């Protein structure tokens, strides 16, 4: 019988109406953590143990893939001369934030799933949530800079100011500094980091009522979700329009010249930029697919607390962590020069295709790398 249930008067537990008697999802939580647990969670019975096993297994698989995949991305990009460009510094920063997210978040969550509750203490619960928030913020704003660079190249073209190494580093440094500034306030009373309903992970407190706590989530969600989403939609509207116009012009020009297609250096360059834009679009889309559940959970907790259950709260962690696996896969498949470099340095991980265009792109990238190395 649990003595932590709010349905307790004096030394005696009042009768419980849930099918698990007086047992709740909070019963296994260590005493030192109870001051962080919202009273809302005491009404729910323990989750089915199968959920803990499934989430734990999922995290082992996703964590391993993410750490290995992102490490490979960082290693290949930093050890291939032709890939050490200002734009690719942003790619490396994205891989770094994903790598660190999984390195700091997936082992504690696996341990918690094994014990079916958070057992690592109150302070580490806050650190865990802080790291998840920090690296998530860095990832989304790195996505914004990648998309903005693609917009500058494809839409503005020669009139746009090219990205320099110093400019890329300034964006990266600013992103880390601002993200850190946004993720520190919960340590000092503006909102707080607490265990989530499933008690296997920790995050921001979306259940405490009052504007002091909720104002942080409202403002922070605008900064890390709503504004980046709208801004990326705005940028990609113009990118897609520019790509469509260019393809139309190329077809019309080829028709006038009586040829099937134009294979000028300019058209090849533009085609490469379009492929990179597709990579960025896919990565950004996957990021928003991953973090939308957290957004929904947080706003549901603030606006309709009764709808939030321990099982409902699980999906935020699951989808968010899975995002760290997508990016290395996307770049391995879709980035021609990266694919060529990985085939050269790590043949066992190379993504070979039978498509003629892809083979040509890989050969071209390898030739460029050889020329620049000589």
C-alpha positions as CSV (number, residue, x, y, z in Angstrom):
1,X,0.0,0.0,0.0
2,X,1.3,3.4,-0.9
3,X,1.5,6.1,1.8
4,X,2.2,8.8,-0.9
5,X,-1.3,8.9,-2.3
6,X,-3.1,12.1,-1.6
7,X,-6.2,10.0,-0.7
8,X,-4.6,9.4,2.7
9,X,-5.9,10.8,5.9
10,X,-3.7,10.6,9.0
11,X,-2.2,7.1,9.3
12,X,-4.9,5.4,7.2
13,X,-5.5,5.2,3.5
14,X,-9.0,6.0,2.3
15,X,-10.6,3.5,0.0
16,X,-9.5,3.8,-3.6
17,X,-11.8,3.6,-6.6
18,X,-9.1,2.6,-9.2
19,X,-8.8,-1.1,-10.1
20,X,-5.2,-1.2,-8.6
21,X,-6.4,-0.4,-5.1
22,X,-4.2,2.3,-3.6
23,X,-1.3,1.7,-5.9
24,X,-0.5,4.5,-8.3
25,X,2.2,5.3,-10.9
26,X,3.9,7.4,-8.2
27,X,4.3,4.6,-5.7
28,X,7.7,3.4,-6.9
29,X,9.2,6.9,-7.0
30,X,12.0,7.5,-4.5
31,X,11.0,9.8,-1.6
32,X,13.6,12.4,-2.5
33,X,11.8,13.0,-5.8
34,X,8.2,13.3,-4.5
35,X,8.4,17.0,-4.0
36,X,8.8,17.3,-7.7
37,X,5.8,15.1,-8.6
38,X,2.6,16.9,-9.4
39,X,-0.5,15.8,-7.5
40,X,-2.2,15.1,-10.9
41,X,-0.2,11.9,-11.3
42,X,-1.5,10.3,-8.1
43,X,-4.8,9.4,-9.6
44,X,-3.4,7.0,-12.2
45,X,-2.6,3.3,-11.7
46,X,0.7,1.8,-12.6
47,X,1.4,1.5,-16.3
48,X,1.5,-2.0,-17.9
49,X,5.1,-3.3,-17.5
50,X,5.0,-4.1,-21.2
51,X,5.2,-0.4,-22.0
52,X,8.4,0.0,-20.0
53,X,9.9,-2.9,-21.8
54,X,8.9,-1.6,-25.3
55,X,10.1,1.9,-24.6
56,X,13.4,0.6,-23.1
57,X,14.0,-1.6,-26.1
58,X,13.2,1.2,-28.5
59,X,15.6,3.6,-26.7
60,X,18.4,1.0,-26.8
61,X,18.0,0.7,-30.6
62,X,17.5,4.4,-31.3
63,X,20.3,5.4,-28.9
64,X,22.8,3.1,-30.5
65,X,21.9,4.1,-34.0
66,X,22.0,7.8,-33.2
67,X,25.3,7.8,-31.4
68,X,27.0,5.7,-34.1
69,X,25.3,7.5,-37.0
70,X,26.0,11.0,-35.8
71,X,29.6,10.2,-34.8
72,X,30.2,8.9,-38.3
73,X,28.6,12.1,-39.8
74,X,30.9,14.3,-37.7
75,X,34.0,12.2,-38.4
76,X,33.4,12.0,-42.2
77,X,32.6,15.7,-42.6
78,X,35.6,16.8,-40.5
79,X,38.1,14.5,-42.2
80,X,37.1,15.2,-45.8
81,X,38.5,18.3,-47.2
82,X,35.8,18.8,-49.9
83,X,33.1,18.7,-47.2
84,X,34.7,21.3,-44.9
85,X,32.6,24.2,-46.2
86,X,30.8,26.9,-44.2
87,X,27.4,25.4,-44.9
88,X,28.6,21.9,-43.7
89,X,29.8,23.4,-40.4
90,X,26.0,23.8,-39.7
91,X,25.5,20.1,-40.6
92,X,28.3,19.1,-38.2
93,X,26.7,21.2,-35.4
94,X,23.4,19.5,-36.0
95,X,25.0,16.1,-35.8
96,X,26.9,17.2,-32.6
97,X,23.7,18.3,-30.9
98,X,21.9,15.1,-31.8
99,X,24.9,13.0,-30.7
100,X,25.0,14.8,-27.3
101,X,21.3,14.5,-26.8
102,X,21.3,10.7,-27.1
103,X,24.6,10.4,-25.2
104,X,23.1,12.2,-22.2
105,X,19.5,11.1,-22.5
106,X,19.1,7.6,-23.7
107,X,21.1,5.7,-20.9
108,X,19.2,7.3,-18.0
109,X,15.9,6.5,-19.8
110,X,16.8,2.9,-20.4
111,X,17.8,2.5,-16.7
112,X,14.5,4.1,-15.6
113,X,12.5,1.8,-17.9
114,X,14.3,-1.2,-16.4
115,X,13.3,-0.1,-12.8
116,X,10.0,1.3,-14.1
117,X,10.6,4.6,-12.4
118,X,13.2,7.4,-12.1
119,X,15.9,6.2,-9.8
120,X,18.8,8.6,-10.5
121,X,17.8,11.3,-8.0
122,X,16.2,14.8,-8.1
123,X,19.2,16.7,-9.3
124,X,20.0,14.4,-12.2
125,X,16.3,14.5,-13.2
126,X,16.8,18.3,-13.6
127,X,20.1,17.8,-15.5
128,X,18.5,15.2,-17.8
129,X,15.6,17.6,-18.7
130,X,18.0,20.5,-19.1
131,X,20.2,18.6,-21.6
132,X,17.1,17.4,-23.6
133,X,15.8,21.0,-23.8
134,X,19.2,22.5,-24.6
135,X,20.1,20.1,-27.4
136,X,16.6,20.2,-28.9
137,X,16.8,24.0,-29.0
138,X,20.2,23.9,-30.7
139,X,19.0,21.4,-33.3
140,X,16.0,23.4,-34.4
141,X,17.9,26.6,-34.7
142,X,20.6,24.9,-36.6
143,X,17.9,23.7,-38.9
144,X,16.8,27.3,-39.4
145,X,20.3,28.4,-40.4
146,X,20.6,25.4,-42.8
147,X,17.3,26.4,-44.4
148,X,18.2,30.0,-44.5
149,X,21.5,29.2,-46.3
150,X,19.6,27.1,-48.9
151,X,17.2,30.0,-49.4
152,X,20.2,32.4,-49.9
153,X,21.8,30.1,-52.5
154,X,18.7,29.1,-54.4
155,X,16.4,32.1,-54.2
156,X,18.8,35.0,-54.1
157,X,21.5,33.3,-56.2
158,X,24.4,35.5,-57.2
159,X,22.8,38.5,-55.4
160,X,22.9,36.7,-52.1
161,X,25.8,37.1,-49.7
162,X,27.7,33.8,-49.5
163,X,28.0,32.1,-46.1
164,X,31.6,32.3,-44.8
165,X,33.3,30.2,-42.1
166,X,33.2,33.1,-39.7
167,X,29.5,33.6,-40.4
168,X,28.7,30.0,-39.8
169,X,30.7,29.9,-36.6
170,X,28.9,33.1,-35.4
171,X,25.6,31.4,-36.0
172,X,26.7,28.3,-34.2
173,X,28.1,30.2,-31.2
174,X,25.0,32.4,-31.0
175,X,22.7,29.4,-31.2
176,X,24.4,27.6,-28.3
177,X,24.6,30.8,-26.2
178,X,20.9,31.7,-26.7
179,X,19.8,28.1,-26.2
180,X,21.7,28.0,-22.9
181,X,20.1,31.2,-21.8
182,X,16.6,29.9,-22.5
183,X,17.2,26.5,-20.7
184,X,18.6,27.9,-17.4
185,X,15.5,29.7,-16.0
186,X,13.8,26.5,-14.7
187,X,16.7,26.1,-12.3
188,X,15.9,29.5,-10.8
189,X,12.1,29.4,-10.4
190,X,10.7,30.3,-13.8
191,X,9.0,27.0,-14.5
192,X,10.9,23.9,-13.3
193,X,12.2,20.5,-14.5
194,X,10.2,17.6,-13.1
195,X,9.5,13.9,-13.7
196,X,7.0,13.2,-16.5
197,X,3.8,11.1,-15.9
198,X,5.4,7.8,-16.9
199,X,8.2,8.5,-14.3
200,X,10.9,7.3,-16.7
201,X,12.0,10.7,-18.0
202,X,12.0,14.3,-16.9
203,X,11.0,17.5,-18.7
204,X,9.4,21.0,-18.2
205,X,6.5,21.4,-15.8
206,X,3.4,21.9,-17.8
207,X,0.9,21.0,-15.0
208,X,1.6,23.7,-12.4
209,X,-1.0,26.4,-12.8
210,X,-0.3,30.1,-12.7
211,X,1.3,32.5,-15.2
212,X,4.7,32.5,-13.5
213,X,5.1,28.9,-14.5
214,X,3.1,28.8,-17.7
215,X,4.5,32.0,-19.2
216,X,7.8,30.3,-19.6
217,X,6.3,27.5,-21.7
218,X,4.2,29.9,-23.8
219,X,7.2,32.1,-24.6
220,X,9.7,29.3,-25.0
221,X,7.4,27.4,-27.3
222,X,7.2,30.4,-29.6
223,X,11.0,30.6,-29.6
224,X,11.8,26.9,-30.3
225,X,8.7,25.7,-32.1
226,X,6.1,28.2,-33.5
227,X,8.4,30.9,-34.9
228,X,11.0,28.4,-36.5
229,X,8.1,26.4,-38.0
230,X,6.5,29.5,-39.6
231,X,9.8,30.9,-40.7
232,X,10.8,27.6,-42.3
233,X,7.5,27.4,-44.1
234,X,8.0,30.9,-45.4
235,X,11.5,30.1,-46.6
236,X,10.5,26.9,-48.3
237,X,7.6,28.5,-50.0
238,X,10.1,30.7,-51.9
239,X,12.6,27.9,-52.4
240,X,10.1,25.6,-54.0
241,X,8.8,28.4,-56.1
242,X,12.3,29.2,-57.3
243,X,13.1,25.6,-58.1
244,X,9.9,25.1,-60.0
245,X,10.5,28.3,-62.1
246,X,14.1,27.2,-62.8
247,X,13.0,23.8,-63.9
248,X,10.4,25.3,-66.2
249,X,12.9,27.7,-67.8
250,X,15.3,24.8,-68.3
251,X,12.7,22.7,-70.1
252,X,11.6,25.6,-72.3
253,X,15.2,26.4,-73.2
254,X,16.0,22.8,-74.0
255,X,12.9,22.6,-76.2
256,X,14.0,25.7,-78.1
257,X,17.4,24.3,-78.7
258,X,16.0,20.9,-79.8
259,X,17.7,18.9,-77.1
260,X,16.4,16.7,-74.4
261,X,18.0,18.6,-71.5
262,X,20.7,21.1,-70.7
263,X,23.8,19.9,-69.1
264,X,25.7,23.1,-68.5
265,X,27.8,23.7,-65.5
266,X,25.3,26.2,-64.2
267,X,22.4,23.8,-64.5
268,X,24.4,21.0,-62.7
269,X,25.3,23.4,-59.9
270,X,21.7,24.5,-59.5
271,X,20.6,20.8,-59.6
272,X,23.0,20.1,-56.7
273,X,21.7,23.0,-54.7
274,X,18.1,21.7,-55.3
275,X,19.0,18.3,-54.0
276,X,20.6,19.8,-50.9
277,X,17.5,21.8,-50.4
278,X,15.4,18.6,-50.5
279,X,17.8,17.1,-47.8
280,X,17.2,20.2,-45.6
281,X,13.5,20.1,-46.2
282,X,13.3,16.4,-45.3
283,X,15.4,16.9,-42.1
284,X,13.4,19.9,-41.0
285,X,10.1,18.0,-41.6
286,X,11.3,15.1,-39.6
287,X,12.4,17.4,-36.7
288,X,9.0,18.9,-36.5
289,X,7.4,15.5,-36.7
290,X,9.5,14.5,-33.7
291,X,8.9,17.5,-31.5
292,X,5.3,18.2,-32.3
293,X,4.2,15.6,-29.7
294,X,6.1,17.5,-26.9
295,X,4.4,20.7,-28.0
296,X,1.0,19.0,-27.9
297,X,1.6,17.4,-24.5
298,X,2.8,20.7,-23.0
299,X,-0.1,22.7,-24.2
300,X,-2.6,20.0,-23.3
301,X,-1.2,20.0,-19.8
302,X,-1.6,23.8,-19.5
303,X,-5.0,24.0,-21.1
304,X,-6.7,20.7,-20.4
305,X,-4.8,18.9,-17.6
306,X,-7.4,16.2,-17.2
307,X,-6.6,14.8,-20.6
308,X,-3.0,14.1,-19.8
309,X,-2.2,10.5,-18.7
310,X,1.1,8.7,-18.0
311,X,0.8,6.8,-21.3
312,X,0.0,10.1,-23.1
313,X,3.2,11.7,-21.7
314,X,5.4,8.9,-23.0
315,X,5.1,9.9,-26.7
316,X,6.9,13.2,-26.3
317,X,10.2,11.5,-25.1
318,X,9.9,8.6,-27.7
319,X,9.4,10.8,-30.7
320,X,11.9,13.5,-29.6
321,X,14.7,11.0,-29.1
322,X,14.0,9.3,-32.4
323,X,14.7,12.6,-34.2
324,X,18.4,12.2,-33.4
325,X,18.5,9.1,-35.6
326,X,17.0,10.6,-38.7
327,X,19.6,13.2,-39.7
328,X,22.6,10.8,-40.3
329,X,20.4,8.5,-42.3
330,X,19.1,11.4,-44.4
331,X,22.5,12.7,-45.2
332,X,24.0,9.3,-45.9
333,X,21.3,8.7,-48.5
334,X,20.8,12.1,-50.0
335,X,24.1,14.0,-49.8
336,X,26.2,13.0,-52.9
337,X,29.6,14.2,-51.6
338,X,29.0,12.8,-48.2
339,X,28.0,9.5,-49.7
340,X,31.1,9.5,-51.8
341,X,33.3,10.3,-48.8
342,X,31.7,7.7,-46.7
343,X,32.2,5.1,-49.4
344,X,35.8,5.9,-49.5
345,X,36.5,6.1,-45.8
346,X,33.9,3.6,-44.5
347,X,32.9,1.2,-47.3
348,X,31.0,-1.0,-45.0
349,X,28.5,1.9,-44.3
350,X,28.3,3.3,-47.8
351,X,24.9,3.7,-49.4
352,X,25.3,2.3,-52.9
353,X,22.5,2.7,-55.4
354,X,22.0,1.5,-59.0
355,X,20.6,4.8,-60.2
356,X,22.8,6.3,-62.9
357,X,22.4,9.8,-61.8
358,X,23.5,8.9,-58.3
359,X,26.5,7.1,-59.6
360,X,27.5,10.2,-61.6
361,X,27.0,12.5,-58.6
362,X,29.2,10.2,-56.5
363,X,31.9,10.1,-59.1
364,X,31.8,13.9,-59.6
365,X,32.1,14.4,-55.8
366,X,35.1,12.0,-55.6
367,X,36.8,13.8,-58.5
368,X,36.3,17.2,-56.8
369,X,37.7,15.8,-53.6
370,X,40.7,14.4,-55.4
371,X,41.4,17.7,-57.2
372,X,41.1,19.7,-54.0
373,X,43.4,17.4,-52.1
374,X,46.2,17.6,-54.7
